[in-house]
């Protein structure tokens, strides 16, 4: 039997990259889906792809940093499916820049989208998740929560906060709801490609080498590879895991 058969998963950041790959992977495992992203076109495409994969899905575009977005999504899950079993907080922004060139507003935006949005999602979802016999929250952090990434102070701070949030939620919500985090290394997503495109073509090999330099595996993960980790954490295969922080970083944090 598919690992998520009959379950309902709410996935943020579902319009592309890791969020879309997670939606498709969970659909393949039998989950029904509640999808959100600020990119309406990408969100519609993801919803169509999951439908073609045989899953039922509902979708709503919204700002993950707004509390009302999450309340509306949980209400949508209740109306459409009558339950919610899984919350996957995937939405995030990069926020690269030297500390001296990062404004307070830029820092606040990164913290709001990368961390506060995950808090708001959990806050809205917990009452419905408590009704599930197999509830799980999966938060996407980053290798930047575990190791220093120069020129990314706002990003690293936000992802370290996600790790702290995950552990606190795990302690508060056990045993009814499991909560774990995954800390990806580099993933071949539009966000990563946009970062590479932000420098001159002749500088891109050097930037890629810097991004993967401390990884033991010298490449980016595919979104599908990383999505498999999220599916595992959401499934009963991980039923003994809560408060865990999984370094899915090609060995970066071990080097």
Protein Blocks (a to p, Z undefined) as FASTA:
>chain_A
ZZkgoiacddehklgcjllmmmmmmmmnopacddddfblmlmmmmmmmmmmnopacdddd
ddfkbmklmmmmmmmmmmmnopafbdcdfbccfkpacfklpcfklmmmmmmmmmmmmmmm
mmmmmmmmmmpcbbccdddddfklmmccehilmmmmmmmmmmmmmmmmmmmmpckbccdd
ddddddddfklmmmmmmpcfklmmmmmmmmmmmpmblcdddfklmmmmmmmmmmmklmmg
ghiacddeghmmmZZ
